[in-house]
Amino acid sequence: MRLGETAVGAGFVVAGALIVGATLSFPPGEPGQPGPALFPRLVGGLMAGFGALLAWQGARGRPEAVARGAWRPTLRSPGVRHALAVVGAVLLYIVAADRLGFLPTAALILLGLMAQLGVRPRVAVPVAVGFSLFVYALFAKLLRVPLPPGPLGW
């Protein structure tokens, strides 16, 4: 049994069930017109389902091989550096998005994360700019979700 996977999976099952339970009082949608409960129920159901799968795999898996030597995360570990880069990117977005706007902030964050992963600049720059424009067009224009405009108004 891998206790960590089992516990995390069980936590996702509980969280998914709580999300679905919280949406039971939401008004139903019309035929062909989904109501406000659709997306949270879908996410909660997927969380619970994949959490159950993770818990089941953890419960039937081999014990963790502590005898082989436990993994000790350090700041030199690539996984730890990547996780810290993502946390830093989220904090940077929170601080900079209102001042710079969505498009420049998203492009800079994507460039930074791709640089952290070792992506070549000739690939990273067009991907970061293109994906930022795609997300902006999808959310701001198509779905009409207000995004931080920044000093240039876009």
Secondary structure, DSSP 4 states (H G I P E B T S, - for coil): --HHHHHHHHHHHHHHHHHHHHTTTSPPPBTTB--TTHHHHHHHHHHHHHHHHHHHHHHHSPPP--TT------TTSHHHHHHHHHHHHHHHHHHHHHHH-HHHHHHHHHHHHHHHTT--HHHHHHHHHHHHHHHHIIIIIIS------TTTT-
